[in-house]
Amino acid sequence: MKNHYQFKLVCRCPYDNMVNIYDVSIRCEHQIDVEDFIKFQDEIYNKTYIQETLCEMIADRYAIDIEIPNVNSVHVEMKGIHSGTIIISKKSK
């Protein structure tokens, strides 16, 4: 089964302390408990991260070990706007 999760994530930028709201998309074939997205949000809410780091953190958190070479278990895409620039970060793992 293919799963596609979409949610918003809020975090502050470490450079200007501005609040950024990201659109997050996760595609995978395994189940992720949606309550864990809320837990992740709580863990980062009072911290500062750049979008690219957050994207990597999400991929690391939700990837599973698979034994097939060159096959990724999770695909993450984040979209945010910072200083008037749209940034799209993608990470597969």
C-alpha positions as CSV (number, residue, x, y, z in Angstrom):
1,M,0.0,0.0,0.0
2,K,1.2,3.5,-0.8
3,N,0.7,6.1,1.8
4,H,0.8,9.9,1.3
5,Y,0.8,12.1,4.4
6,Q,0.5,15.9,4.2
7,F,0.6,18.3,7.1
8,K,1.9,21.7,8.3
9,L,5.0,22.2,10.4
10,V,5.9,25.4,12.3
11,C,9.5,26.3,13.2
12,R,11.7,29.4,13.7
13,C,14.6,30.3,11.4
14,P,17.9,30.4,13.2
15,Y,19.1,33.5,11.3
16,D,16.2,35.9,11.8
17,N,14.0,34.1,14.4
18,M,11.0,34.4,12.0
19,V,8.3,31.9,12.3
20,N,8.1,29.7,9.1
21,I,5.1,27.4,8.3
22,Y,6.0,24.5,6.0
23,D,3.9,22.3,3.9
24,V,5.2,18.7,4.4
25,S,4.5,15.7,2.2
26,I,5.7,12.2,3.1
27,R,5.3,9.3,0.7
28,C,6.0,5.7,1.8
29,E,4.7,2.2,1.7
30,H,4.7,1.7,5.5
31,Q,2.3,3.2,8.1
32,I,3.2,6.2,10.1
33,D,1.1,7.0,13.2
34,V,-0.1,10.6,12.5
35,E,0.1,11.3,16.3
36,D,3.9,11.2,15.8
37,F,3.7,14.2,13.5
38,I,2.2,16.1,16.5
39,K,5.0,14.8,18.7
40,F,7.6,15.9,16.2
41,Q,6.1,19.4,16.0
42,D,6.2,19.6,19.8
43,E,9.9,18.6,19.8
44,I,10.9,21.3,17.4
45,Y,8.5,24.1,18.3
46,N,10.8,26.1,20.6
47,K,14.0,25.4,18.6
48,T,15.4,26.9,15.4
49,Y,16.2,25.0,12.2
50,I,16.6,25.7,8.6
51,Q,14.2,24.0,6.2
52,E,16.9,21.8,4.6
53,T,17.8,20.4,8.0
54,L,14.2,19.8,9.0
55,C,13.7,17.9,5.7
56,E,16.6,15.6,6.5
57,M,15.4,15.1,10.1
58,I,12.0,14.0,8.9
59,A,13.4,11.6,6.3
60,D,15.7,10.1,9.0
61,R,12.8,9.8,11.5
62,Y,10.4,8.0,9.2
63,A,12.7,5.9,7.0
64,I,12.8,2.2,7.7
65,D,15.5,-0.3,6.9
66,I,15.0,-2.2,3.7
67,E,17.3,-4.7,2.1
68,I,16.9,-3.7,-1.5
69,P,19.7,-1.7,-3.1
70,N,18.9,1.7,-4.6
71,V,15.3,1.6,-3.2
72,N,14.2,4.3,-0.7
73,S,11.6,3.7,2.0
74,V,10.5,7.3,2.4
75,H,10.3,10.4,0.2
76,V,9.9,13.8,1.9
77,E,9.1,17.1,0.3
78,M,8.9,20.4,2.2
79,K,7.7,23.7,0.8
80,G,8.2,27.0,2.6
81,I,8.6,30.7,1.9
82,H,11.4,32.6,3.5
83,S,12.3,36.2,2.8
84,G,10.0,36.2,-0.2
85,T,11.7,33.1,-1.7
86,I,9.8,29.8,-2.2
87,I,12.0,26.9,-1.1
88,I,11.3,23.3,-1.9
89,S,13.4,20.7,-0.2
90,K,13.3,17.0,-1.1
91,K,15.0,14.0,0.6
92,S,14.6,10.3,0.0
93,K,16.0,7.7,2.2
